[in-house]
């Protein structure tokens, strides 16, 4: 669900938007890039929708689709789970680590910077600005300066985490590939 209450769906041939009354389809014939959208996120301003897919991070401004990673010279690569943080930064994952995008610049974070694993499967931020990453090797928490990593040794039911979210009371939840939830 996007901030304007529209519901977006992704599939092999593009995406569709449901505004509560009708569906609008977006395919290669009307400008949707040649990607298989894996995950979709709406911006905090309600004007932009972000798509992660096999060819990069895509921005839709209500009119145009733009592959921002390709446009920035980063090439085409698989991206996952875009998430718009309260400060407006777009965080997304890839097999190359975690990325942030402030609308102009990209920053890439990897195990060299402190991530527990470079294969990022989900990104999520909390109202205080902390960003969480679900990875193939555990969970990483980033406060903007430092990473703190959590694995099975710290109490997770497994290391292969595929989703991270929180409940309304602020409790963090982690979904594991083969290990339930923690």
N, C-alpha and C positions, 0 to 999 in steps of 0.2 A: 504494500500500500504506500503510495507516494503522499507527500504532505498535502496535496490537493484532493486527497481521498480517492484518487483513481487507483485502480489495481492493474499492475503490469504483469504480463506473463511472457516467459521466454521459451523458445523452442528451436528445433533444428532449422527452420526456415525464416526465423526472425523473431519479432515480438508483437504483442498485442496489448492494447490499453483499453480497460473497461471503465467508463466514467459514471457508472451506475445506471445507464440507460442503453448504451450501445458499445460495441467493440469497434476499435480502429486497429487495423493490422498494418504492420510495418515490415516490409520485405525488401529484397534487393531492388525490386521494381520501383519503390518509392523512397529510396535513399538509405535503407537500413544496411549497415556494412555486412560484409561477408564473414560473419562470426556466428558461432553457436553461443548465445548468451547463457552463461551458467548462473549468474546471480545479478540482481538488480537492486539499486538503492536510490531513494529520492533525497534531494538536497534539503537542507534546513530552510532555505528560502522558498521552497515549493516550486521553483522554476526549472530546475535541472534534474534530469534522471541520468544515473550512471549505470552502465552495463559492463560486466566483466565477461570476457570470453576467450576463445582460443587465439585471438589475434591482437589482444590489447585491451586497454581501458577506453570505453566509448562514452562520450558526453552527448546528451540530447537536450537542447535548449528550448524545446517546444516546436522547433522548425527544422533544425539540422542535426545530423549525427556526425560526430567527429571522433576519429581515433586519436586521442590526445597523446598516447604513448608513441605512436608512429609519427605523428606530427612533430613531436619533440625530438625526433631522431633516435629514439630508443629501440626502434624496430618493432616487429610484430612478435609477441610472445604471449603465452597463456597467462591470463590473470584470473583472480578469484575474489569473491566477496568484497565488493566495494562497500565502504561504510563512511558516511559523512559524520565527522566529529562535531561537537558543539561549536568549535572555532571555525568551522567551514572547510577544514582540510579533508581531502578524500584519502582514506587509507585503503589499500588493497593488497592482496597477496599474490604470490607467484611461486614457481619453483626456484626463483632467483632471490627469494627473501621477501621482506615486507617493504612496502612503498608508501610514501606520503606525497600528496600533490596539493599545493596551496593555490592552484589556479595559474601559476606561472612556472614554478620549479618542482622537480621531482627529487626526492631523497630516497635512497635505497639502503635498507638495513639488512644485514646478514649475520651469520654466526660470528663473523669477525668483529661485529659491533656488540655481540652479546645475546643474540637470539638463540634459543635452544635448538632450532633446526631451520633450514632454509626453505623447506616446502611449507608454505603458509596456506592453510585451508579455510581460515575464517579470520576476519578482523572485527573488532568491536570496541567502542569507547564508552566510558562512563561519564556522567555529568561533570566530574572533577577533572576531565581531560586525560585520564589514564587510558592507554590503549592496550588491549589484550589481543593476543594472537594464538589461534589454535594451529598446531603444526603436526607434522608426522612424527615428531619426537617429544611432544609435551606441550606445555603452555608457557607463553612468555608474557610478562607484564612490563609495559614501558611507560615511565612517568615523564617522558620528554627528554630525559638525560640518561637514565640507567634502566637496564633490563634486569628483571628478577624472573628466574625460570622455575617451573614446577614440572615434575615427572612422577612416575609411579612411586619412586622412592620418597616423594613428598606427600603421598596419599592419593594421587589420582588412581583411578581403577585401571588405567592403561596409558600408554604413552601416545598412541595415535589419536589425537583429538581432532574432531571434524567441525565442531561448532562451539562457540562461546557466546553467552548472553547473560542477562541479569533479570531478576524478578523486580517488580515494582518497589520492593523494600530494600533493593540494593544487593541482595545475595547473588553472588556469581555462580553460574551453572556452566558445566563443561560436558559436552556430549562426545563420547568415545566411539571409535570405529568398531571395536570389539571389546566393549567393557562397560556398557551402560552409561550412566551419568555420574558426575561428581559435583 
